[in-house]
Amino acid sequence: MRIRQMGFSQRLKAHRKILTLETLKFIAEYLKDRDARMAALRSGVPENYASRQGAWLKKHPIVLAALENELDEREELKLNKAIAEIERQMELCKELLGLQDY
């Protein structure tokens, strides 16, 4: 039996309704300068994958929907604060579950 690797379009379809912390960080960073590669780098994507991942994320339905909304500076600040709070809560959960290395 041969296992087939999921292609780009299948991955995009499979994850079109899932908002991850990484995608949320990308959206916040992309709003700063509209540079997908730099946004991917700033959101934690390794340098050797940043261009490809940034291009992929720009086409993500959740990202496209988020970019349709025009955010002012206050809303962007609230978004960044919310992301920081999510990251803090994630670290707390990792600590409780003994997953600090992940």
N, CA, C and O of each residue as an XYZ file, in Angstrom:
408
protein
N       0.841     -1.167      0.000
C       0.000      0.000      0.000
C       0.894      1.241      0.000
O       1.867      1.321      0.750
N       0.555      2.176     -0.830
C       1.334      3.407     -0.958
C       0.611      4.546     -0.243
O      -0.592      4.742     -0.415
N       1.362      5.285      0.554
C       0.779      6.430      1.244
C       1.099      7.669      0.436
O       2.262      7.938      0.135
N       0.092      8.407      0.092
C       0.265      9.589     -0.733
C       0.376     10.837      0.134
O      -0.388     11.005      1.085
N       1.308     11.696     -0.185
C       1.464     12.930      0.551
C       0.394     13.928      0.105
O       0.061     14.015     -1.077
N      -0.132     14.672      1.068
C      -1.175     15.630      0.770
C      -0.595     16.811     -0.011
O       0.406     17.397      0.403
N      -1.207     17.153     -1.116
C      -0.742     18.268     -1.942
C      -1.176     19.604     -1.398
O      -1.954     19.678     -0.447
N      -0.666     20.674     -2.010
C      -0.939     22.031     -1.554
C      -2.428     22.331     -1.487
O      -2.916     22.816     -0.467
N      -3.158     22.046     -2.568
C      -4.577     22.398     -2.596
C      -5.367     21.606     -1.562
O      -6.326     22.119     -0.984
N      -4.968     20.357     -1.328
C      -5.651     19.551     -0.319
C      -5.385     20.081      1.080
O      -6.287     20.103      1.918
N      -4.134     20.517      1.345
C      -3.823     21.089      2.653
C      -4.617     22.365      2.867
O      -5.137     22.599      3.958
N      -4.713     23.186      1.841
C      -5.441     24.439      1.943
C      -6.910     24.168      2.251
O      -7.506     24.847      3.086
N      -7.495     23.174      1.577
C      -8.888     22.825      1.832
C      -9.065     22.245      3.227
O     -10.045     22.549      3.906
N      -8.130     21.418      3.656
C      -8.248     20.759      4.958
C      -8.184     21.745      6.112
O      -8.794     21.520      7.157
N      -7.449     22.837      5.931
C      -7.248     23.775      7.035
C      -7.951     25.110      6.826
O      -7.625     26.086      7.502
N      -8.895     25.173      5.917
C      -9.476     26.469      5.587
C     -10.328     27.063      6.710
O     -10.564     28.271      6.717
N     -10.786     26.258      7.642
C     -11.621     26.781      8.723
C     -10.948     26.689     10.083
O     -11.615     26.823     11.109
N      -9.655     26.467     10.109
C      -8.923     26.341     11.374
C      -8.036     27.564     11.563
O      -7.154     27.835     10.749
N      -8.279     28.302     12.645
C      -7.434     29.443     12.973
C      -6.439     28.988     14.035
O      -6.822     28.652     15.156
N      -5.171     28.981     13.674
C      -4.128     28.588     14.611
C      -3.444     29.842     15.152
O      -3.588     30.931     14.596
N      -2.712     29.675     16.225
C      -1.956     30.787     16.782
C      -0.936     31.288     15.767
O      -0.710     32.493     15.657
N      -0.328     30.381     15.035
C       0.660     30.769     14.027
C       0.022     31.605     12.911
O       0.612     32.579     12.446
N      -1.178     31.219     12.489
C      -1.882     31.983     11.463
C      -2.272     33.351     11.996
O      -2.167     34.350     11.284
N      -2.718     33.400     13.230
C      -3.080     34.665     13.861
C      -1.880     35.602     13.961
O      -1.997     36.798     13.696
N      -0.725     35.055     14.345
C       0.502     35.863     14.398
C       0.866     36.375     13.011
O       1.265     37.530     12.860
N       0.732     35.523     11.995
C       1.037     35.934     10.633
C       0.144     37.100     10.212
O       0.627     38.069      9.628
N      -1.150     37.013     10.503
C      -2.080     38.081     10.136
C      -1.658     39.398     10.782
O      -1.606     40.434     10.118
N      -1.358     39.353     12.080
C      -0.956     40.570     12.793
C       0.323     41.158     12.201
O       0.441     42.374     12.056
N       1.272     40.300     11.864
C       2.531     40.775     11.294
C       2.351     41.252      9.855
O       2.982     42.225      9.444
N       1.509     40.584      9.097
C       1.274     40.957      7.701
C       0.607     42.328      7.602
O       0.857     43.075      6.656
N      -0.238     42.658      8.574
C      -0.906     43.954      8.575
C       0.079     45.111      8.720
O      -0.230     46.237      8.329
N       1.261     44.847      9.276
C       2.240     45.916      9.497
C       2.814     46.454      8.203
O       2.908     47.671      8.037
N       3.203     45.580      7.273
C       3.873     46.060      6.063
C       3.462     45.328      4.781
O       3.993     45.621      3.710
N       2.531     44.387      4.880
C       2.036     43.629      3.726
C       3.138     42.859      2.992
O       3.055     42.649      1.782
N       4.164     42.443      3.729
C       5.257     41.641      3.167
C       5.127     40.230      3.747
O       5.410     40.010      4.925
N       4.700     39.281      2.917
C       4.405     37.931      3.390
C       5.635     37.233      3.957
O       5.548     36.577      4.994
N       6.768     37.366      3.294
C       7.987     36.697      3.768
C       8.410     37.236      5.130
O       8.700     36.464      6.044
N       8.444     38.558      5.265
C       8.858     39.157      6.536
C       7.842     38.869      7.639
O       8.217     38.650      8.791
N       6.572     38.869      7.290
C       5.538     38.547      8.276
C       5.703     37.110      8.766
O       5.551     36.829      9.955
N       6.013     36.210      7.846
C       6.232     34.808      8.232
C       7.449     34.694      9.143
O       7.413     33.972     10.140
N       8.517     35.395      8.812
C       9.717     35.376      9.660
C       9.409     35.906     11.054
O       9.773     35.288     12.055
N       8.739     37.051     11.117
C       8.429     37.659     12.419
C       7.449     36.823     13.222
O       7.427     36.909     14.450
N       6.643     36.021     12.554
C       5.676     35.197     13.286
C       6.243     33.835     13.680
O       5.529     32.996     14.230
N       7.538     33.616     13.396
C       8.190     32.421     13.909
C       8.507     31.338     12.906
O       8.971     30.266     13.294
N       8.274     31.579     11.636
C       8.583     30.590     10.604
C      10.096     30.617     10.350
O      10.671     31.697     10.215
N      10.752     29.445     10.280
C      12.188     29.424      9.986
C      12.504     30.096      8.649
O      11.699     30.059      7.719
N      13.677     30.704      8.569
C      14.049     31.500      7.401
C      13.988     30.729      6.089
O      13.571     31.278      5.069
N      14.398     29.462      6.102
C      14.416     28.700      4.853
C      13.009     28.340      4.342
O      12.875     27.900      3.200
N      11.966     28.515      5.156
C      10.593     28.240      4.728
C       9.740     29.500      4.637
O       8.591     29.431      4.200
N      10.280     30.651      5.041
C       9.475     31.862      5.198
C       8.786     32.300      3.904
O       7.605     32.644      3.928
N       9.491     32.293      2.793
C       8.878     32.731      1.528
C       7.724     31.823      1.126
O       6.643     32.295      0.774
N       7.961     30.536      1.182
C       6.931     29.575      0.784
C       5.740     29.613      1.745
O       4.588     29.620      1.311
N       6.020     29.639      3.047
C       4.948     29.654      4.036
C       4.163     30.966      3.961
O       2.938     30.966      4.084
N       4.871     32.087      3.759
C       4.193     33.372      3.622
C       3.264     33.393      2.429
O       2.134     33.871      2.523
N       3.736     32.874      1.302
C       2.904     32.811      0.098
C       1.693     31.909      0.321
O       0.593     32.219     -0.135
N       1.893     30.806      1.013
C       0.797     29.877      1.309
C      -0.221     30.531      2.233
O      -1.427     30.433      2.009
N       0.277     31.204      3.283
C      -0.629     31.834      4.240
C      -1.418     32.981      3.619
O      -2.569     33.210      3.992
N      -0.817     33.704      2.678
C      -1.538     34.797      2.016
C      -2.778     34.296      1.287
O      -3.742     35.043      1.112
N      -2.759     33.045      0.864
C      -3.890     32.468      0.130
C      -4.888     31.774      1.049
O      -5.954     31.352      0.602
N      -4.551     31.654      2.319
C      -5.412     30.961      3.281
C      -6.734     31.713      3.422
O      -6.727     32.930      3.613
N      -7.871     31.013      3.333
C      -9.174     31.689      3.406
C      -9.370     32.529      4.670
O      -9.980     33.597      4.609
N      -8.870     32.070      5.796
C      -9.015     32.848      7.029
C      -8.202     34.133      6.938
O      -8.664     35.189      7.369
N      -7.005     34.052      6.385
C      -6.163     35.247      6.229
C      -6.824     36.217      5.266
O      -6.880     37.416      5.541
N      -7.325     35.720      4.142
C      -8.000     36.576      3.173
C      -9.201     37.279      3.795
O      -9.416     38.468      3.564
N      -9.983     36.543      4.584
C     -11.149     37.132      5.241
C     -10.725     38.195      6.258
O     -11.357     39.246      6.362
N      -9.658     37.917      7.003
C      -9.184     38.876      8.002
C      -8.662     40.141      7.344
O      -8.843     41.234      7.881
N      -8.018     40.013      6.193
C      -7.444     41.175      5.522
C      -8.494     42.049      4.857
O      -8.215     43.199      4.518
N      -9.707     41.520      4.663
C     -10.793     42.320      4.108
C     -11.231     43.409      5.074
O     -11.710     44.464      4.659
N     -11.062     43.141      6.377
C     -11.448     44.115      7.392
C     -10.320     45.113      7.591
O      -9.166     44.736      7.793
N     -10.668     46.377      7.532
C      -9.669     47.420      7.762
C      -9.577     47.683      9.259
O     -10.564     48.068      9.885
N      -8.391     47.475      9.837
C      -8.192     47.716     11.255
C      -7.477     49.044     11.449
O      -6.545     49.371     10.715
N      -7.922     49.808     12.446
C      -7.182     51.018     12.771
C      -6.090     50.672     13.785
O      -5.959     49.517     14.189
N      -5.313     51.663     14.190
C      -4.179     51.408     15.095
C      -4.628     50.811     16.420
O      -3.981     49.904     16.943
N      -5.732     51.311     16.968
C      -6.232     50.782     18.254
C      -6.612     49.317     18.133
O      -6.317     48.518     19.023
N      -7.265     48.963     17.035
C      -7.665     47.569     16.836
C      -6.449     46.667     16.642
O      -6.430     45.541     17.140
N      -5.441     47.148     15.927
C      -4.216     46.367     15.761
C      -3.516     46.174     17.102
O      -2.983     45.097     17.372
N      -3.513     47.204     17.941
C      -2.923     47.097     19.277
C      -3.680     46.077     20.116
O      -3.068     45.270     20.817
N      -5.017     46.109     20.049
C      -5.829     45.125     20.777
C      -5.546     43.713     20.284
O      -5.480     42.777     21.080
N      -5.379     43.556     18.967
C      -5.068     42.252     18.381
C      -3.734     41.737     18.912
O      -3.622     40.577     19.306
N      -2.728     42.600     18.920
C      -1.407     42.194     19.407
C      -1.440     41.848     20.890
O      -0.764     40.910     21.315
N      -2.210     42.584     21.683
C      -2.349     42.270     23.114
C      -3.056     40.921     23.300
O      -2.683     40.133     24.169
N      -4.072     40.668     22.483
C      -4.796     39.399     22.576
C      -3.879     38.229     22.218
O      -3.930     37.181     22.862
N      -3.045     38.402     21.199
C      -2.100     37.348     20.816
C      -1.111     37.090     21.941
O      -0.793     35.938     22.235
N      -0.621     38.155     22.575
C       0.310     37.999     23.696
C      -0.355     37.242     24.840
O       0.286     36.417     25.491
N      -1.618     37.511     25.086
C      -2.345     36.806     26.151
C      -2.539     35.331     25.792
O      -2.410     34.462     26.655
N      -2.844     35.048     24.543
C      -2.982     33.653     24.097
C      -1.658     32.921     24.279
O      -1.631     31.793     24.771
N      -0.559     33.562     23.883
C       0.758     32.933     24.041
C       1.052     32.659     25.515
O       1.599     31.610     25.855
N       0.689     33.602     26.392
C       0.901     33.412     27.835
C       0.085     32.220     28.343
O       0.583     31.404     29.119
N      -1.160     32.130     27.903
C      -2.016     31.017     28.316
C      -1.500     29.686     27.770
O      -1.578     28.665     28.453
N      -0.975     29.693     26.545
C      -0.411     28.471     25.966
C       0.784     27.992     26.785
O       0.925     26.798     27.049
N       1.635     28.923     27.182
C       2.789     28.554     28.010
C       2.344     27.983     29.350
O       2.937     27.023     29.843
N       1.306     28.563     29.941
C       0.769     28.048     31.192
C       0.245     26.621     31.016
O       0.486     25.758     31.861
N      -0.472     26.379     29.916
C      -0.992     25.038     29.633
C       0.141     24.039     29.420
O       0.084     22.912     29.913
N       1.175     24.457     28.681
C       2.330     23.577     28.470
C       2.985     23.214     29.794
O       3.367     22.065     30.018
N       3.109     24.205     30.665
C       3.716     23.957     31.972
C       2.878     22.973     32.782
O       3.420     22.056     33.400
N       1.563     23.160     32.783
C       0.681     22.263     33.523
C       0.731     20.835     32.997
O       0.625     19.880     33.766
N       0.893     20.692     31.688
C       0.917     19.368     31.059
C       2.317     18.787     30.932
O       2.483     17.672     30.437
N       3.326     19.533     31.375
C       4.698     19.050     31.283
C       5.212     19.035     29.854
O       5.993     18.158     29.484
N       4.781     19.997     29.050
C       5.171     20.028     27.637
C       6.048     21.234     27.310
O       5.957     21.765     26.203
N       6.876     21.673     28.220
C       7.708     22.851     28.016
C       8.647     22.715     26.819
O       9.005     23.718     26.201
N       9.045     21.506     26.489
C       9.987     21.284     25.392
C       9.319     21.265     24.021
O      10.009     21.110     23.013
N       8.006     21.417     23.956
C       7.282     21.344     22.676
C       6.832     22.697     22.224
O       6.209     22.820     21.169
